[in-house]
Amino acid sequence: MEITLSNAPPETLKTGVLVLGAFAEGLLEPEAQLMDDAAGGMLSAAIKRGDLGEKAGSILLFPGPAGAAAERLLLVSFGKSADLGDTAFRQALTATAKALADGAAKNAVVTLANIDLPGRPLAWRVQQASRLLGDGAYKFDAPSVKKQPERGVRAVTLTLTTEAKAELQTAVAQGLAIAEGIALTKDLGNLGGNVCNPAYMAQTAQELGKELGFEVEVLEREDMARLGMGSALSVGRASYSPCKFIVMKYCGGGTARPIVLVGKGMTFDTGGISLKPGAGMDEMKYDMCGGGTVIGTFKTVARLGLPINLVGLVMAVENMPGGNASRPGDVVRSMSGITIEILNTDAEGRLVLCDALTYAERFDPACVIDIATLTGACVIALGAHASGLFANDDPLAAELLAAGMSSGDRAWQMPVWDDYRSQLESNFADISNLGGPAAGSITAALFLSQFAKKYKWAHLDIAGTSSVSGEAKGATGRPVPLLAEFLLDRAAAAAGRGWQSPAVNENDGAR
């Protein structure tokens, strides 16, 4: 999607649809009030009749009044004015994005970023609007014999009541780059396991590195064996698709210590010998969304040219049953030397992540963040609204929590107390890979923490947030927004608040 900024009066801009804001009580935003006056009170009359729902995100579409520059008017509710906040703002933009993506108009003018939102400057509102509108235009290119008709807006003008300064152009570039990263993450998740296998993930990373100028190395099964990654290799050894360990290096921060992102790239998870139930197993193609998030985040960072150093490690593996599969009761040796008793082959994510966490030590990282669809227990604990956050460093956890609140891609911190460690004890190895049904997401995080003692570490369990089921089934692209916000904050702190994305051209706005 193309998004530009303009401070021209919105009612003068020729467009397929003009998006205006209102409140449940009937209050109209200034731009909407101007159009209502010009249309003889059409908008306010519709609100009084109850045609516009009270909830934030309710919409009402009108034909453009006679003589208007806009062919259509889209009235969007912010909900009750007393409840206005980040959530209502995002709900209004999300509903707008869906309406624009499904509609017949090819271009739109959107006024919603002008709303006076407590505690949120204009640049934040512009970045959020750009990201949500860009993400809302996403459509998965599903293979089909039917050619889908092309619909939806592809060019948006965000109108401002002030000059479109450089920081606002940067905000648009950031929002669009985050939407690009989300889209790539969604694409990888939505592809079937017969397409998005370990080799496909590796190829995607390599092609992205060539396009955007960062280094990508792919370690093969033999390379992993030489490194002693017996734990990760034990998961993928029964698959016809060999394991791939993807190492991405983006160098934009000089001599600064890198931030390392580690992603679980389980391209399909049958559970192995501990076979999963058949119902819903198709959704195990989403088990690589942690790895997809790392690749998508790299796209965002490289597109923006952030002044940071970033390393991405993705363990791309397929967990299949077979004559060569790991068995419950097997003992494997990790790259760290720690031995692991496998009590359940479906607790496989931690077995691949632990070797990647050990590999991360060689980069002398400023911090390491792993992202994984790790436990069903986290879904029980937090549902689909928040990712589980575990950390051995409270300031790092606080940064991630703040980035989640700012981006709307929220996380909730959970404990990694030693009290739970006894659940991982083994009579036959240093540690077992299963802590039992109680506190399953916590014992999984505690397992990982054993391999992350040499640096500041955080773990995001995204089992409940990376995809949705039902009629809207698909990957969500989370937590790319959270990680992008975290990295933008780190970049701003490293380079000074005056930093401007090289993706911005002041002559023509955003890319």
CORHUGI-V842098 format. One record per backbone hydrogen bond with DSSP energy under -1.0 kcal/mol. CO is the residue of the C=O (numbers start at 1). NH is the residue of the N-H. If there is no record, write none. Layout:
# CORHUGI-V842098
co=(CO CO)
nh=(NH NH)
This chain:
# CORHUGI-V842098
co=(2 4 6 9 10 15 17 18 19 20 21 22 23 27 29 30 31 32 33 34 35 36 37 41 42 43 44 45 46 47 55 58 60 62 65 69 71 72 73 74 75 76 77 79 80 81 85 86 87 88 89 90 91 92 93 94 95 96 97 98 99 100 103 106 106 108 109 110 111 112 115 117 121 122 123 124 125 126 127 128 129 130 131 132 135 140 154 155 156 157 158 163 165 166 167 168 169 170 171 172 173 174 175 176 177 178 179 180 181 182 183 184 185 186 187 192 192 195 197 198 199 200 201 202 203 204 205 206 207 208 209 209 215 217 219 220 221 222 223 224 225 228 229 230 232 232 236 244 245 246 247 248 249 250 253 258 259 260 261 262 263 264 265 265 268 270 271 273 278 280 281 282 283 284 286 287 288 289 290 291 292 293 294 295 296 297 298 299 300 301 301 306 308 309 310 311 312 313 314 315 316 317 319 322 327 330 332 334 338 339 340 341 342 344 348 349 350 352 353 354 355 356 358 359 360 361 367 368 369 370 371 372 372 376 377 378 379 382 387 388 389 390 393 394 395 396 397 398 399 400 401 402 403 404 408 410 412 417 418 420 421 422 424 431 439 440 441 442 443 444 445 448 449 456 457 458 459 460 461 462 466 468 470 474 477 479 480 481 482 483 484 485 486 487 488 489 490 491 492 496 501 505 505 509)
nh=(156 158 160 12 13 71 109 74 111 76 29 78 26 23 33 34 35 36 37 38 39 41 40 45 46 47 48 49 51 50 58 77 75 73 68 15 64 18 62 20 60 22 57 24 83 84 89 90 91 92 93 94 95 96 97 98 99 100 101 102 103 153 152 154 155 157 19 159 114 115 117 120 125 126 127 128 129 130 131 132 133 134 135 136 138 142 2 108 4 110 6 165 169 170 171 172 173 174 175 176 177 178 179 180 181 182 183 184 185 186 187 188 189 190 191 195 196 197 201 202 203 204 205 206 207 208 209 210 211 212 213 214 249 247 245 224 225 226 227 229 228 230 233 234 235 236 239 316 219 314 217 312 215 310 256 366 311 369 313 371 315 291 267 317 319 276 274 275 281 283 284 285 286 287 289 266 292 293 294 295 296 297 298 299 300 301 302 303 304 305 306 308 252 259 250 261 248 263 246 265 244 267 270 325 330 342 340 337 334 431 332 433 329 347 352 353 354 356 357 358 359 360 361 362 363 364 260 458 262 460 264 374 462 380 381 382 383 385 412 461 414 459 397 398 399 400 401 402 403 404 405 406 407 408 410 387 389 420 421 423 424 425 432 341 443 444 445 446 447 448 449 451 452 368 392 370 390 372 388 466 476 474 473 468 480 483 484 485 486 487 488 489 490 491 492 493 494 495 496 499 504 508 509 505)
